[in-house]
């Protein structure tokens, strides 16, 4: 073998290219910026452990290790998408993850848009600073938001649907304080009402089915048959990396533009003061 051939052999990737990428992706993360990581108990170092990635993705560490070891398994799209968000992968990296794990390219990330969200509505969102503000469509895709919303909820580029994030991503339980009673129950009640008013919406039906099949506790809560139209005026609490995990109460202001009442204009007011009686 010529010297040049030996050099080429040395730089070729090993058989477990995906495993090497997964290790590099999790080791580049800052645990202080990842919800659900107890940085006070763990030895503070860069990167996440296999156990932490598995927990945040909602699988056993044994299941995650199969992927990192390059062992073949029936990895679902939902699992790989949650993993991509946990590791903060960009669109190119997400494509590599799917290609090496299951041998195909994933569906492109849906960039939710709505023709009713024009420059003037975006300007209105921006005037809500420093409060986070966003607009969702009928089936809760976030179609526009201001910069503060992206700072508080950095998952937006990876999962555009706020309901799917709340139910299908384990880190939501860490960030949505009193998840079951204050968030999950009201959210499911809103989905039920939306479907009742829009029974032909395939998107709403798919959202319901994805949540109930992907979250056993949500499926159990659904049986309560609760209904709620909107969260306007509700006071709920968040625990976000943006606030160093301090519990932050917010008052939800939910509005609808008259040009398209199926849109929801949501403002999370942190620095509000109740009026004295």
C-alpha positions as CSV (number, residue, x, y, z in Angstrom):
1,X,0.0,0.0,0.0
2,X,1.3,3.4,-0.9
3,X,1.8,6.1,1.7
4,X,-1.0,8.2,0.3
5,X,-3.4,5.2,0.5
6,X,-2.4,4.6,4.2
7,X,-3.2,8.3,4.9
8,X,-6.6,8.0,3.2
9,X,-7.4,5.0,5.3
10,X,-6.5,6.8,8.5
11,X,-9.0,9.7,8.0
12,X,-12.0,7.6,7.0
13,X,-14.8,7.6,9.6
14,X,-15.3,4.5,11.7
15,X,-18.3,2.2,11.2
16,X,-20.3,4.0,13.9
17,X,-20.3,7.5,12.5
18,X,-23.7,8.3,14.0
19,X,-22.4,7.3,17.5
20,X,-19.4,9.7,17.1
21,X,-21.7,12.5,16.0
22,X,-24.1,11.9,18.9
23,X,-21.3,12.1,21.4
24,X,-20.0,15.3,19.9
25,X,-23.5,16.8,19.8
26,X,-24.2,16.1,23.4
27,X,-20.8,17.1,24.6
28,X,-21.0,20.6,23.1
29,X,-24.2,21.5,25.1
30,X,-24.1,23.8,28.1
31,X,-26.0,22.0,30.9
32,X,-26.8,25.3,32.5
33,X,-29.0,26.2,29.6
34,X,-30.9,22.9,29.3
35,X,-34.1,22.5,31.4
36,X,-34.3,19.5,33.6
37,X,-30.6,19.2,34.4
38,X,-29.7,19.6,38.0
39,X,-26.4,21.5,37.8
40,X,-26.1,21.7,41.5
41,X,-25.9,18.0,42.0
42,X,-24.0,16.9,38.9
43,X,-20.3,17.6,38.5
44,X,-20.4,20.8,36.4
45,X,-18.7,20.0,33.1
46,X,-19.6,20.7,29.5
47,X,-22.0,18.5,27.7
48,X,-24.7,16.1,28.7
49,X,-24.4,12.5,29.8
50,X,-26.2,9.6,28.1
51,X,-28.6,9.3,31.0
52,X,-29.5,13.0,30.8
53,X,-30.1,12.9,27.0
54,X,-32.3,9.8,27.5
55,X,-34.3,11.4,30.3
56,X,-34.9,14.6,28.3
57,X,-35.9,12.7,25.3
58,X,-38.3,10.5,27.2
59,X,-36.6,7.1,26.7
60,X,-34.6,4.7,28.8
61,X,-30.8,5.1,28.8
62,X,-30.6,1.5,27.3
63,X,-32.7,2.5,24.3
64,X,-30.6,5.7,23.7
65,X,-27.4,3.7,24.0
66,X,-28.5,1.4,21.2
67,X,-28.5,4.4,18.9
68,X,-25.2,5.7,20.2
69,X,-23.6,2.3,19.8
70,X,-24.9,2.0,16.2
71,X,-27.2,-1.0,17.0
72,X,-30.2,-1.4,14.7
73,X,-33.6,-0.8,16.3
74,X,-37.0,0.5,15.3
75,X,-36.4,4.2,16.0
76,X,-39.5,6.2,15.4
77,X,-39.7,9.6,13.8
78,X,-41.2,11.0,17.0
79,X,-38.2,9.8,19.1
80,X,-35.7,11.1,16.6
81,X,-37.4,14.5,16.4
82,X,-37.4,14.8,20.2
83,X,-33.7,13.8,20.2
84,X,-33.0,16.4,17.6
85,X,-34.6,19.1,19.8
86,X,-32.8,17.8,23.0
87,X,-29.5,18.1,21.2
88,X,-30.4,21.4,19.6
89,X,-29.6,20.2,16.1
90,X,-30.1,22.5,13.1
91,X,-31.9,21.4,10.0
92,X,-28.8,19.9,8.4
93,X,-27.8,18.0,11.5
94,X,-31.3,16.7,11.9
95,X,-31.2,15.3,8.4
96,X,-27.9,13.5,9.1
97,X,-29.4,12.0,12.3
98,X,-32.4,10.6,10.4
99,X,-30.3,9.4,7.5
100,X,-27.8,7.5,9.6
101,X,-30.4,6.2,12.1
102,X,-33.1,5.0,9.8
103,X,-31.7,5.5,6.3
104,X,-33.9,8.2,5.0
105,X,-34.4,12.0,5.1
106,X,-36.9,13.4,7.6
107,X,-39.9,15.5,6.6
108,X,-38.8,19.2,6.5
109,X,-39.5,21.1,9.6
110,X,-42.8,22.9,9.2
111,X,-42.4,26.6,9.2
112,X,-45.9,27.7,10.2
113,X,-47.1,30.8,8.3
114,X,-50.4,32.6,8.0
115,X,-51.3,35.2,5.5
116,X,-53.1,37.2,8.2
117,X,-49.9,37.7,10.1
118,X,-48.5,40.7,8.2
119,X,-46.0,43.4,9.0
120,X,-48.4,45.3,11.1
121,X,-49.3,42.3,13.3
122,X,-45.6,41.6,13.7
123,X,-45.0,45.2,14.7
124,X,-47.8,44.8,17.3
125,X,-46.0,41.7,18.6
126,X,-42.8,43.6,18.9
127,X,-44.5,46.4,20.9
128,X,-45.3,43.9,23.7
129,X,-41.6,43.7,24.7
130,X,-40.3,42.9,27.3
131,X,-43.3,40.5,27.5
132,X,-43.2,37.4,25.3
133,X,-45.9,37.5,22.7
134,X,-46.9,35.1,19.9
135,X,-49.6,34.2,17.4
136,X,-51.0,30.7,16.9
137,X,-53.3,29.4,14.3
138,X,-56.4,27.2,14.8
139,X,-54.3,24.1,15.6
140,X,-51.7,25.9,17.7
141,X,-48.8,26.2,15.3
142,X,-46.8,29.3,16.3
143,X,-47.1,31.5,13.1
144,X,-45.3,34.6,14.5
145,X,-43.6,35.7,17.7
146,X,-41.4,38.5,19.1
147,X,-37.8,38.1,20.2
148,X,-38.6,37.7,23.9
149,X,-40.8,34.7,23.1
150,X,-37.8,33.0,21.4
151,X,-35.6,33.9,24.3
152,X,-37.9,32.3,26.9
153,X,-38.8,29.3,24.7
154,X,-35.7,28.4,22.5
155,X,-37.4,25.2,21.3
156,X,-39.5,27.2,18.8
157,X,-37.2,26.5,15.8
158,X,-37.4,22.8,16.5
159,X,-41.1,22.4,17.3
160,X,-43.5,25.0,16.0
161,X,-46.6,23.6,17.7
162,X,-47.0,24.7,21.3
163,X,-49.4,21.9,22.3
164,X,-47.2,19.2,20.9
165,X,-44.3,20.6,22.8
166,X,-46.3,20.8,26.0
167,X,-47.4,17.1,25.8
168,X,-44.7,15.3,23.8
169,X,-41.5,16.8,25.0
170,X,-40.4,15.7,28.5
171,X,-38.7,19.0,29.3
172,X,-42.1,20.7,29.2
173,X,-42.9,19.2,32.6
174,X,-39.9,21.0,34.1
175,X,-40.8,24.3,32.6
176,X,-44.6,24.3,33.0
177,X,-45.0,24.4,36.8
178,X,-47.8,22.2,38.1
179,X,-48.0,20.7,34.6
180,X,-51.0,18.4,35.1
181,X,-53.5,20.8,36.7
182,X,-52.4,24.2,35.5
183,X,-51.4,23.4,31.9
184,X,-52.3,19.9,30.7
185,X,-55.9,19.8,31.8
186,X,-56.7,23.3,30.4
187,X,-54.9,22.6,27.2
188,X,-56.8,19.4,26.5
189,X,-60.0,21.2,27.3
190,X,-59.2,23.9,24.7
191,X,-58.4,21.2,22.1
192,X,-61.7,19.6,22.8
193,X,-63.6,22.8,22.3
194,X,-61.6,23.7,19.1
195,X,-62.5,20.3,17.6
196,X,-66.2,20.7,18.5
197,X,-66.3,24.0,16.7
198,X,-64.2,22.7,13.7
199,X,-65.1,19.0,13.3
200,X,-63.7,18.8,9.8
201,X,-60.2,20.1,10.7
202,X,-57.8,17.3,9.9
203,X,-55.0,19.2,11.6
204,X,-56.9,19.4,14.9
205,X,-57.8,15.7,14.8
206,X,-54.2,14.8,14.1
207,X,-53.0,17.0,16.9
208,X,-55.4,15.3,19.4
209,X,-54.4,11.8,18.2
210,X,-50.7,12.5,18.3
211,X,-51.0,13.8,21.9
212,X,-53.2,11.0,23.2
213,X,-51.1,8.3,21.6
214,X,-47.8,9.9,22.7
215,X,-48.7,10.8,26.3
216,X,-50.4,8.2,28.4
217,X,-51.3,10.7,31.1
218,X,-52.9,13.0,28.6
219,X,-55.0,10.0,27.3
220,X,-56.2,9.5,30.9
221,X,-57.0,13.2,31.4
222,X,-58.9,13.3,28.2
223,X,-61.5,11.0,29.7
224,X,-62.6,13.8,32.1
225,X,-64.4,15.5,29.1
226,X,-63.4,19.0,30.3
227,X,-64.0,22.1,28.1
228,X,-62.3,25.5,28.1
229,X,-62.5,28.1,25.4
230,X,-59.3,30.1,26.1
231,X,-56.8,30.8,28.9
232,X,-57.4,34.6,28.9
233,X,-56.7,36.0,32.4
234,X,-55.2,32.8,33.8
235,X,-52.2,33.2,36.1
236,X,-49.7,30.3,35.7
237,X,-46.1,29.7,36.5
238,X,-43.0,28.9,34.5
239,X,-39.6,27.6,35.4
240,X,-37.3,28.4,32.5
241,X,-33.5,28.4,31.9
242,X,-33.9,32.1,30.8
243,X,-34.8,32.9,34.4
244,X,-32.2,30.6,36.0
245,X,-35.1,28.3,36.9
246,X,-36.7,30.8,39.2
247,X,-40.4,30.3,39.3
248,X,-42.0,33.1,37.3
249,X,-45.8,33.8,37.4
250,X,-47.3,35.1,34.2
251,X,-50.8,36.4,33.4
252,X,-51.9,35.1,30.0
253,X,-53.6,37.6,27.8
254,X,-55.4,35.9,25.0
255,X,-56.8,37.9,22.1
256,X,-58.1,37.3,18.6
257,X,-57.8,39.7,15.6
258,X,-61.1,40.5,14.0
259,X,-59.7,39.8,10.5
260,X,-59.2,36.2,11.5
261,X,-60.7,35.1,14.8
262,X,-59.2,31.6,14.4
263,X,-55.8,33.2,15.2
264,X,-54.8,33.6,18.9
265,X,-52.7,36.6,19.9
266,X,-51.1,35.6,23.2
267,X,-49.1,37.9,25.6
268,X,-47.4,36.5,28.7
269,X,-47.3,39.4,31.2
270,X,-44.7,39.0,33.9
271,X,-44.5,42.5,35.5
272,X,-48.3,42.9,36.1
273,X,-49.7,44.2,39.4
274,X,-53.2,43.4,40.5
275,X,-55.4,46.5,41.1
276,X,-56.2,47.1,44.7
277,X,-59.9,46.7,45.6
